[in-house]
Amino acid sequence: MISKVRGHVLPASQRRSLHELTQDLLLSSGDTTSKRSAFWTMLTLSAVIAAGGVLTDSTATVIGAMIIAPLSTPIMGIALGSVQRRRTGSAMVVLLACLLVIAVGMVMSVGLPSDYDLLSNSQISSRTSPGLMDLIAALATGLAGAVALARRDVAAVLPGVAIAISLVPPLVVAGVCLGKLSGWLALGALALFVSNLFALVFAGMVVFASLGYGTEADKAAWRPARRAYAAMALLFVVVLVPLTANTVATLLLNAWTGRTKDVAEQWLADEPDASVTSVDAKSRTMYIHVRTPGELPPVESLLDRLEGRIPDGIPVVVDASRGRRIDAGKVGG
């Protein structure tokens, strides 16, 4: 059964040899000087590009950094080395690379104003609160990347894999947040990177072992090194628990935000031309943004209406702007 599945996923005619895979993934194999020079040069440039894209809130620039970032190479090298039960030095390369990218982010953050709101930047806010879906997407991306590396005929999908997996950007975001002394935001960005790292390694181990790139003993039994799998499974659970908790918290927060908006609209129902423009939650506080040409109803009645709809103890702030809506009609009408 396993051999049939393997034959469909990786036909013998398209299977890359272990030597070819080793040459591509391990910086300690072959022309190490050239490999390391290229790796560190492209990593530094991708970190600078990613930092520029993050600080200017440019999605296109961040995607460009993802395409040229070589960080997935040593990460997949960790997976290959784990399957082969040998040390490759890839883990140390990944650690030093992470420190370099974080340092670049910290240096680039110097150019931000002292009162800069990090969460107003979508590139930062989207990478500081990872959830379970991020882990699932990373796992699928890792499977796709490992299969693409093992086959000769699908190398063209690797740029797409590089875009799909977020490695350098969250490290840059962590550096920027550390540079602005926002430890919790930096921790969230690091959690996203770590989840992606473990997902890539785990997926790579599954694919490489299943496709027969393990040791001779593993090939005979068609199973990877048990200790390596046990360690990765444990780390995977360690990452899974906080991401699941964050996902649940996000879903609850979205539900509470929706309820707050409904209550606020009922609260303003009797006020002419008054409306709720938006409701959002920041720093454990519910912000209700309203627009009204006159005075607001008593806020006590709003709090009474919210009781039982959202948990007790949540601070509520009403941000009111004066003005009214005017339908001017149609141009040329």
Secondary structure as GFF3:
##gff-version 3
##sequence-region A 1 333
A	DSSP	alpha_helix	2	9	.	.	.	ID=ss1
A	DSSP	three_ten_helix	12	14	.	.	.	ID=ss2
A	DSSP	alpha_helix	18	25	.	.	.	ID=ss3
A	DSSP	alpha_helix	32	55	.	.	.	ID=ss4
A	DSSP	alpha_helix	59	68	.	.	.	ID=ss5
A	DSSP	alpha_helix	72	84	.	.	.	ID=ss6
A	DSSP	alpha_helix	90	108	.	.	.	ID=ss7
A	DSSP	three_ten_helix	109	111	.	.	.	ID=ss8
A	DSSP	three_ten_helix	118	120	.	.	.	ID=ss9
A	DSSP	alpha_helix	122	125	.	.	.	ID=ss10
A	DSSP	alpha_helix	132	150	.	.	.	ID=ss11
A	DSSP	three_ten_helix	155	157	.	.	.	ID=ss12
A	DSSP	alpha_helix	158	164	.	.	.	ID=ss13
A	DSSP	alpha_helix	168	179	.	.	.	ID=ss14
A	DSSP	alpha_helix	183	210	.	.	.	ID=ss15
A	DSSP	alpha_helix	216	221	.	.	.	ID=ss16
A	DSSP	alpha_helix	226	267	.	.	.	ID=ss17
A	DSSP	beta_strand	275	282	.	.	.	ID=ss18
A	DSSP	beta_strand	285	292	.	.	.	ID=ss19
A	DSSP	alpha_helix	299	306	.	.	.	ID=ss20
A	DSSP	beta_strand	316	322	.	.	.	ID=ss21
###
